Amino acid sequence: MLKVLYVASEAVPFVKTGGLADVAGSLPKELKQKGVDVRVVIPKYSGIKEEYRNNMEHIYDGEINVSWRKKYLGIDRYDYKDVPFYFIDNQEYFYREGYYGYPDDVERFTFFCRAVLEMLPHIDFWPDVIHMNDWQTGLISVYLKLEHNEDVRYNKIKTVYTIHNLKYQGRFWKGYLPDVLGLDWKCFNNGDLEYFDDINFMKGAIVYSDKVTTVSRSYAKEIQDPYYGEGLEGMLQKRDADLSGIINGLDYEDYNPETDKYIFKNFDVHNAIAIKGDNKEQLQKKLGLPVNRKIPMIGMVTRLVEAKGLDLVTRILDELLEYENVQFVILGTGDRQYEDWFKGLVWRYPKKVSANIFFNNELAHQIYAASDLFLMPSQYEPCGIGQLIALRYGTVPIVRATGGLKDTVEAYNNYTQTGNGFSFNNYNAHELLFSIKRAIDGIADDRKHIHLVENAMTADYSWEESAKQYKELYNSLKA
């Protein structure tokens, strides 16, 4: 049986700050169903709920070296939906408020990477493949090749490294190389870990891993271009033969309009438009907007940051709301300038706008279920989950054709009646405005609206196909 150790810095249901947690919580479950002996390992943060912490099985107590330091290593286990999860325990590093952004992150995740390799004998699990995710796990392949190369048990292990967002690379002062990482200057001077005279965890993973993946096909191509490459495009071009893109899936159990406990009224593809209208009326009441199911509702659930295309949105919304009979609902937090701008938009258009500057999971589900259109004009988007949820709930996405948005949203074709959304290519406010107006006109045509919703809800972006591709990748390494 194929054995895989899946390593991440977060995973649902234990801890979540972003999309990585959804992937780490749902992909292993699908791999398990495909006959893979998959185990997951994450840090044991103090923020993990007591209901999980109190029911963990304690496996091991010991110490490991972090350069010249000796640090406590504890290993706990909790099985969730038939998948074993292991937790790397060290109170000094992981019992804190929040998860990232501390001055000693370089030491915290150096410890984590070392601990993952040191735990293998203590859990009696020798994987065929270690699958690492994002910069926090990047040193695992480095230590595997440089420090465990004389142990035949480790020599057989292959590595896959997945880039979820190239922008966050784990870049630190080079002086940490001997003092924290415990590595020789050779791997810095030869360029393996060196990045503009700093250490780069992600670059080390790209250099030393057997295969590198990203979370969509288009993003795998884009990051080899200097516009998207964040200074690593040259290294990624060198690894092109070992670089591939596998689109993230969506957990269809958690996001299912037929059974969703958060939405006002459940629906399926056969009655979606009518019942979505009922959901819209209930959401309008809840948010204090005029109740009218015939008014097109545009939804956004997003981080309020420039990368999500909010500079384009803020340029065109006044014009759109001035001349179009639409409602706009947004949910999220982020940069203060955008938070304040959307609050001002409510003041200017109180009967057309609801700006919810916080995050609430229940409200997020209700926005997906009630909206007619979903706005996602990102500067770049490695994969994106918002458009996948929108499609699942029959909410027609309007996206910029980049990364995973390009791979999952097909522009509607009037002649063939194919396509599940609307898109534009250039990062341009006028193109965004034109796309929104086309989408509003599109759903105003009842026949076209039916096709769009059916195409959206029948598109399959579950983990089924993606897990199959990952299993094929693992098997190719094992062979």
Order of alpha helices (4+ residues) and beta strands (2+ residues): beta-alpha-beta-alpha-beta-beta-beta-alpha-alpha-alpha-beta-alpha-alpha-beta-beta-alpha-beta-beta-alpha-beta-alpha-alpha-beta-alpha-beta-alpha-beta-alpha-beta-alpha-beta-alpha-beta-alpha-beta-alpha-alpha-alpha
